[in-house]
Amino acid sequence: MKTIGNIIWFVLSGLWLGISYLLAGLIACVTIIGIPFGIQAFKMASYVMWPFGRTLHRPRHRFPRA
């Protein structure tokens, strides 16, 4: 089911949203301040194009909580 959902999503709206995020990332990377935002926009483009079946993980803390 995930593959079918991904294909339908990609055809109907994932392609256009992915292209939009890629263009926004390129525009953000023009300035030094915008480079981190551009990199995150590139990551979002991959999630938008093929969203079903992916999971997001929280980073582990380096230091234990008190």
Stockholm file with secondary structure:
# STOCKHOLM 1.0

chainA/1-66         MKTIGNIIWFVLSGLWLGISYLLAGLIACVTIIGIPFGIQAFKMASYVMWPFGRTLHRPRHRFPRA
#=GR chainA/1-66 SS CHHHHHHHHIIIIIHHHHHHHHHHHHHHTTSTTTHHHHHHHHHHHHHHHSCTTCCCCCCCCSSCCC
#=GC SS_cons        CHHHHHHHHIIIIIHHHHHHHHHHHHHHTTSTTTHHHHHHHHHHHHHHHSCTTCCCCCCCCSSCCC
//
